[in-house]
């Protein structure tokens, strides 16, 4: 169970399916899973030429784009660890996690070149930087050993073997700032990410299909875009990648122009979208479901989506440590025929765990507590996609 098989599957059986990106440079770019697969192989070949070994950490500092997906699978395919850096952290925190992870190479979007220039002198393990752009827009940069992504791929080839390692090999690294002290690293194995992908494709979770068109607004540096960076290719769904523009107008344009059926984001993104649509008298013609997580979802947000646009809201809970799916609020069938006001008692909760995740509520003495909607306790989470310890 290695994740290179996910993009292999997408290429073999859904190779012509589109992946659409609002590029960091501006234009809309269209590619396919077959093209992404080939370019990811070129990334792998380049990494091996630079001496990257299984277990080495290779970072990305990038938005959701097709190039990011290529780098993602190219890094993981040779047994290296893809460390997604969160650009919204303080510079001091970024320096800490780059050094703690001992990242050797960083793939960086144009947007974040100035940020990386400001901190890289404090990151001695970084040997090389790849700027994820073409030669026409490659900036003059102070970054040492800076390479142009498209030039690297043009000089590389696709003759690279993937998956030549054990499924317990590490493949992804995310740091969480949701604890005390410095951010802590959560290391995902190929097996855990593959199983998490299968979990996410359950009909009681996200249930994506080849006919789905998915817009993951949630960044890939937030717990693997909530699993969509694996689940989309795994299902053969069309992916629509928003790039750097998260404002209501930009998101609306992609939702409508690309006929998106499902999207995932935090509440603030959806509030911006709803504000834009209300101000301009707009509707959504194809979106059926939205997944909202990251913080508690206001009841008003759920009602607005349903009442004004006929869109079903799925609320999710999870953590970096849970890969991240922990629970989802898909409505039980016995509530479907109930009035919407009665359903709301369920919809405002975070829901139930999917197959593969076990939950218990215990008091500080270790005794089980009732799941009655009122009792507080310590949440215990167990499963093959749940972190057992932090990195290092």
C-alpha positions as CSV (number, residue, x, y, z in Angstrom):
1,X,0.0,0.0,0.0
2,X,2.2,2.8,-1.3
3,X,0.8,6.1,-2.5
4,X,2.5,6.0,-5.9
5,X,-0.2,3.4,-6.7
6,X,-2.8,6.1,-6.3
7,X,-1.4,8.3,-9.1
8,X,-0.6,5.2,-11.1
9,X,-4.3,4.3,-10.9
10,X,-5.4,7.8,-11.9
11,X,-3.1,7.6,-14.9
12,X,-4.1,4.1,-16.0
13,X,-7.8,4.4,-15.6
14,X,-8.6,8.1,-15.5
15,X,-5.7,9.4,-17.5
16,X,-7.7,12.0,-19.5
17,X,-9.5,13.4,-16.5
18,X,-8.7,17.1,-16.1
19,X,-6.8,18.9,-13.3
20,X,-7.5,22.6,-13.7
21,X,-5.3,25.2,-11.9
22,X,-5.5,28.9,-11.4
23,X,-1.8,29.3,-11.7
24,X,0.3,31.4,-9.3
25,X,1.3,33.4,-12.5
26,X,-2.4,34.1,-13.2
27,X,-3.8,32.1,-16.2
28,X,-6.0,29.0,-15.9
29,X,-3.9,26.0,-16.7
30,X,-5.4,22.6,-17.8
31,X,-3.6,19.3,-17.5
32,X,-4.6,15.6,-16.9
33,X,-3.7,12.8,-14.5
34,X,-1.6,11.2,-17.2
35,X,0.4,14.4,-17.7
36,X,0.8,14.9,-14.0
37,X,2.0,11.3,-13.6
38,X,4.7,11.8,-16.2
39,X,5.9,15.1,-14.8
40,X,5.9,13.6,-11.3
41,X,8.2,10.9,-12.6
42,X,10.5,13.7,-13.9
43,X,10.5,15.3,-10.4
44,X,11.6,11.9,-9.0
45,X,14.4,11.5,-11.5
46,X,15.7,15.0,-10.7
47,X,15.6,14.3,-7.0
48,X,17.6,11.1,-7.4
49,X,20.1,12.9,-9.5
50,X,20.6,15.3,-6.6
51,X,21.3,12.5,-4.3
52,X,17.9,12.3,-2.4
53,X,17.6,9.0,-0.6
54,X,14.6,7.3,0.9
55,X,13.7,8.9,4.2
56,X,15.2,12.3,3.3
57,X,12.9,15.3,3.8
58,X,12.0,17.4,0.8
59,X,9.8,20.4,1.6
60,X,7.1,22.3,-0.4
61,X,6.1,25.9,0.3
62,X,3.3,26.2,-2.2
63,X,-0.4,26.7,-2.9
64,X,-2.8,24.1,-4.3
65,X,-1.7,23.7,-7.9
66,X,-1.0,20.9,-10.4
67,X,2.7,21.5,-10.0
68,X,2.3,21.0,-6.2
69,X,0.6,17.6,-6.9
70,X,3.5,16.7,-9.3
71,X,6.1,17.5,-6.7
72,X,4.1,15.8,-4.0
73,X,3.9,12.4,-5.8
74,X,7.4,12.8,-7.2
75,X,8.9,13.2,-3.7
76,X,6.8,10.4,-2.2
77,X,7.3,8.0,-5.1
78,X,11.0,7.4,-4.4
79,X,10.6,7.0,-0.7
80,X,11.5,10.5,0.3
81,X,9.3,12.4,2.7
82,X,7.2,15.3,1.4
83,X,7.2,18.0,4.1
84,X,4.4,20.6,3.4
85,X,5.4,23.9,5.0
86,X,2.7,26.2,6.2
87,X,3.5,29.8,5.0
88,X,1.1,31.2,7.5
89,X,3.4,30.3,10.4
90,X,5.6,33.0,11.9
91,X,9.1,33.1,10.3
92,X,10.7,31.9,13.5
93,X,8.4,28.8,13.5
94,X,9.2,28.1,9.8
95,X,12.9,28.2,10.6
96,X,12.4,25.9,13.5
97,X,10.5,23.2,11.6
98,X,12.8,23.3,8.5
99,X,15.7,22.7,10.8
100,X,13.9,20.2,12.9
101,X,12.9,18.2,9.8
102,X,16.3,18.7,8.3
103,X,14.8,19.5,4.9
104,X,17.4,19.1,2.1
105,X,15.4,20.6,-0.8
106,X,12.5,23.1,-0.9
107,X,10.0,23.5,-3.7
108,X,8.7,27.1,-3.5
109,X,5.9,29.0,-5.3
110,X,6.7,32.5,-6.6
111,X,4.5,34.0,-3.9
112,X,6.8,32.7,-1.2
113,X,10.2,33.4,-2.7
114,X,10.6,36.6,-0.6
115,X,9.6,34.7,2.6
116,X,12.2,32.0,1.9
117,X,14.9,34.6,1.0
118,X,14.4,36.1,4.5
119,X,14.8,32.9,6.5
120,X,17.0,30.5,4.5
121,X,20.2,31.8,5.9
122,X,19.0,30.3,9.2
123,X,18.3,26.9,7.6
124,X,21.7,25.1,7.1
125,X,20.4,21.7,6.0
126,X,18.7,23.2,2.8
127,X,21.0,22.4,-0.2
128,X,18.8,23.5,-3.0
129,X,15.6,25.5,-3.8
130,X,13.3,24.8,-6.8
131,X,11.1,27.8,-7.8
132,X,7.9,26.4,-9.1
133,X,7.5,28.4,-12.3
134,X,8.7,28.6,-15.9
135,X,11.8,30.2,-17.3
136,X,9.8,33.3,-18.5
137,X,8.7,34.2,-14.9
138,X,11.7,32.9,-13.0
139,X,12.7,35.7,-10.6
140,X,16.2,37.0,-10.0
141,X,16.6,35.6,-6.5
142,X,19.2,35.6,-3.8
143,X,18.3,32.0,-3.0
144,X,21.3,29.7,-3.2
145,X,21.3,26.9,-5.7
146,X,18.0,28.1,-7.1
147,X,16.5,26.0,-9.9
148,X,13.6,26.8,-12.2
149,X,11.0,24.0,-11.9
150,X,10.1,23.8,-15.6
151,X,13.8,23.8,-16.6
152,X,14.4,21.0,-14.2
153,X,11.6,18.9,-15.7
154,X,12.7,19.7,-19.3
155,X,16.2,18.3,-18.4
156,X,14.8,15.2,-16.6
157,X,13.0,12.0,-17.8
158,X,10.3,9.6,-16.8
159,X,12.4,6.4,-16.4
160,X,12.2,6.2,-12.7
161,X,11.0,3.3,-10.5
162,X,8.4,4.1,-7.8
163,X,7.4,2.2,-4.8
164,X,10.5,0.2,-4.3
165,X,10.2,0.2,-0.5
166,X,8.1,-1.1,2.4
167,X,4.6,0.3,2.9
168,X,5.6,1.4,6.4
169,X,8.1,3.9,4.9
170,X,7.4,7.5,5.8
171,X,6.0,9.6,3.0
172,X,4.5,12.8,4.5
173,X,5.3,15.2,7.2
174,X,3.1,17.9,8.6
175,X,3.7,20.1,11.6
176,X,0.9,21.1,13.9
177,X,0.9,24.4,15.9
178,X,-2.1,23.2,17.9
179,X,-0.1,22.2,21.0
180,X,2.1,23.9,23.6
181,X,5.6,25.0,22.7
182,X,7.1,24.7,19.2
183,X,5.1,23.0,16.3
184,X,5.3,19.3,16.4
185,X,5.8,17.0,13.4
186,X,3.4,14.3,12.5
187,X,5.0,11.7,10.2
188,X,2.6,9.7,7.9
189,X,3.5,6.3,6.4
190,X,2.6,5.2,2.9
191,X,0.3,2.6,4.5
192,X,-1.5,5.1,6.7
193,X,-2.1,7.6,3.9
194,X,-3.3,4.8,1.6
195,X,-5.7,3.5,4.2
196,X,-6.9,7.1,4.9
197,X,-7.6,7.5,1.2
198,X,-9.8,4.4,1.2
199,X,-11.5,5.7,4.4
200,X,-12.2,9.0,2.8
201,X,-13.8,7.4,-0.3
202,X,-16.3,5.6,1.9
203,X,-19.9,6.6,1.0
204,X,-20.4,7.7,4.6
205,X,-17.4,10.0,4.4
206,X,-16.7,12.0,1.1
207,X,-17.8,9.3,-1.3
208,X,-16.1,10.8,-4.3
209,X,-16.6,9.2,-7.7
210,X,-15.2,9.8,-11.2
211,X,-18.1,12.0,-12.0
212,X,-17.3,14.4,-9.1
213,X,-15.6,17.7,-9.7
214,X,-13.7,18.7,-6.6
215,X,-12.3,22.1,-5.6
216,X,-10.0,21.7,-2.5
217,X,-9.7,25.2,-1.2
218,X,-8.2,23.8,2.0
219,X,-4.4,23.9,1.4
220,X,-2.3,20.9,0.9
221,X,-0.2,22.1,3.8
222,X,-3.3,21.6,6.0
223,X,-3.2,17.8,6.7
224,X,-2.9,16.8,3.0
225,X,-5.8,19.1,1.9
226,X,-8.0,17.0,4.3
227,X,-7.0,13.9,2.2
228,X,-8.3,15.3,-1.1
229,X,-4.8,15.3,-2.7
230,X,-5.0,11.5,-2.5
231,X,-8.7,10.9,-2.7
232,X,-9.3,13.0,-5.8
233,X,-6.8,11.0,-7.9
234,X,-7.9,7.8,-6.2
235,X,-11.5,8.2,-7.3
236,X,-10.6,9.6,-10.7
237,X,-12.4,12.9,-9.9
238,X,-11.7,16.1,-11.8
239,X,-9.7,18.4,-9.6
240,X,-9.9,22.2,-9.6
241,X,-7.0,23.8,-7.8
242,X,-7.4,27.4,-6.7
243,X,-3.8,28.5,-6.5
244,X,-3.2,31.7,-4.4
245,X,-6.5,33.4,-4.8
246,X,-9.0,32.5,-2.0
247,X,-11.3,35.6,-2.3
248,X,-15.0,35.1,-2.9
249,X,-15.0,36.3,-6.5
250,X,-12.1,34.0,-7.5
251,X,-13.6,30.9,-5.8
252,X,-17.0,31.6,-7.3
253,X,-15.5,31.9,-10.8
254,X,-13.9,28.4,-10.4
255,X,-17.0,26.8,-8.9
256,X,-19.2,28.0,-11.8
257,X,-16.8,27.8,-14.8
258,X,-15.5,24.3,-13.9
259,X,-18.9,23.0,-12.8
260,X,-17.7,22.0,-9.4
261,X,-19.9,19.6,-7.4
262,X,-18.0,19.3,-4.1
263,X,-15.6,21.7,-2.3
264,X,-13.8,21.9,1.0
265,X,-12.7,24.9,3.0
266,X,-12.7,26.6,6.4
267,X,-15.7,28.8,7.5
268,X,-14.0,32.1,6.7
269,X,-13.6,31.1,3.0
270,X,-17.3,30.2,2.7
271,X,-18.4,33.4,4.4
272,X,-16.4,35.4,1.9
273,X,-18.0,33.4,-1.0
274,X,-21.5,33.9,0.4
275,X,-20.9,37.6,0.9
276,X,-19.8,37.9,-2.8
277,X,-22.8,36.0,-4.1
278,X,-25.3,38.0,-2.0
279,X,-23.7,41.3,-3.0
280,X,-23.9,40.4,-6.7
281,X,-27.1,38.4,-6.8
282,X,-25.4,35.2,-7.8
283,X,-26.3,31.5,-7.5
284,X,-24.3,28.3,-7.8
285,X,-25.6,25.9,-10.5
286,X,-23.6,22.7,-9.9
287,X,-22.3,22.6,-6.3
288,X,-24.1,19.9,-4.2
289,X,-22.0,19.6,-1.1
290,X,-19.4,21.5,0.8
291,X,-17.2,20.2,3.6
292,X,-16.4,22.7,6.3
293,X,-13.8,22.1,9.1
294,X,-11.0,23.8,10.9
295,X,-13.3,25.5,13.4
296,X,-16.9,25.2,14.6
297,X,-19.4,25.9,11.8
298,X,-22.0,28.6,12.7
299,X,-25.6,27.4,12.3
300,X,-26.3,30.5,10.2
301,X,-23.7,29.3,7.7
302,X,-25.4,25.9,7.4
303,X,-28.8,27.5,7.0
304,X,-27.7,30.0,4.4
305,X,-26.2,27.3,2.2
306,X,-29.3,25.2,2.5
307,X,-32.0,27.8,2.3
308,X,-30.6,30.2,-0.3
309,X,-28.6,27.8,-2.5
310,X,-29.8,24.3,-1.8
311,X,-26.3,23.1,-0.9
312,X,-25.7,20.4,1.8
313,X,-23.1,21.2,4.4
314,X,-21.0,18.4,5.9
315,X,-19.2,19.4,9.0
316,X,-15.9,17.6,9.8
317,X,-13.6,17.3,12.8
318,X,-10.1,16.1,12.7
319,X,-6.5,16.9,13.5
320,X,-3.1,16.7,11.8
321,X,-2.6,13.8,14.1
322,X,-5.6,11.9,12.6
323,X,-4.5,12.3,9.0
324,X,-7.0,14.3,9.4
325,X,-10.4,12.6,9.2
326,X,-11.9,12.0,12.7
327,X,-15.6,12.5,12.3
328,X,-18.1,13.8,9.7
329,X,-21.7,15.0,10.1
330,X,-23.3,13.1,7.2
331,X,-27.0,12.9,8.1
332,X,-28.3,9.5,9.3
333,X,-31.1,8.1,7.0
334,X,-33.7,8.2,9.8
335,X,-33.3,12.0,9.9
336,X,-33.6,12.7,6.1
337,X,-37.4,12.8,6.2
338,X,-37.5,15.1,9.2
339,X,-38.1,18.9,9.0
340,X,-34.8,20.8,8.5
341,X,-35.1,22.4,12.0
342,X,-35.1,18.9,13.6
343,X,-32.1,17.9,11.4
344,X,-30.2,21.0,12.7
345,X,-29.5,19.4,16.1
346,X,-27.4,16.9,14.2
347,X,-26.0,19.2,11.6
348,X,-24.4,21.5,14.1
349,X,-22.4,18.6,15.6
350,X,-19.2,17.2,14.2
351,X,-20.8,13.8,13.5
352,X,-19.5,10.2,13.8
353,X,-16.2,8.5,12.9
354,X,-15.8,6.5,9.7
355,X,-14.9,2.8,9.6
356,X,-11.3,2.7,10.8
357,X,-11.5,5.3,13.5
358,X,-12.3,4.4,17.1
359,X,-13.4,7.1,19.7
360,X,-13.8,6.9,23.4
361,X,-14.5,9.6,26.0
362,X,-12.8,9.1,29.4
363,X,-12.4,11.1,32.6
364,X,-9.1,11.8,34.1
365,X,-9.3,8.6,36.1
366,X,-9.5,6.6,32.9
367,X,-13.2,5.6,33.2
368,X,-15.5,5.7,30.1
369,X,-17.9,8.6,30.0
370,X,-21.3,8.7,28.3
371,X,-21.8,10.0,24.8
372,X,-24.8,12.1,25.8
373,X,-23.9,15.4,24.3
374,X,-23.3,17.0,27.6
375,X,-20.5,15.2,29.4
376,X,-17.0,16.5,29.0
377,X,-13.9,14.3,29.1
378,X,-10.6,13.3,27.4
379,X,-11.1,12.3,23.8
380,X,-9.2,9.1,23.0
381,X,-8.7,8.3,19.3
382,X,-7.4,5.0,17.8
383,X,-6.9,3.6,14.4
384,X,-4.4,2.8,11.6
385,X,-4.4,6.4,10.4
386,X,-3.9,7.9,13.9
387,X,-0.4,9.1,14.9
388,X,1.2,7.2,17.7
389,X,3.9,9.7,18.5
390,X,5.4,13.0,17.2
391,X,8.4,13.1,14.9
392,X,11.7,13.1,16.8
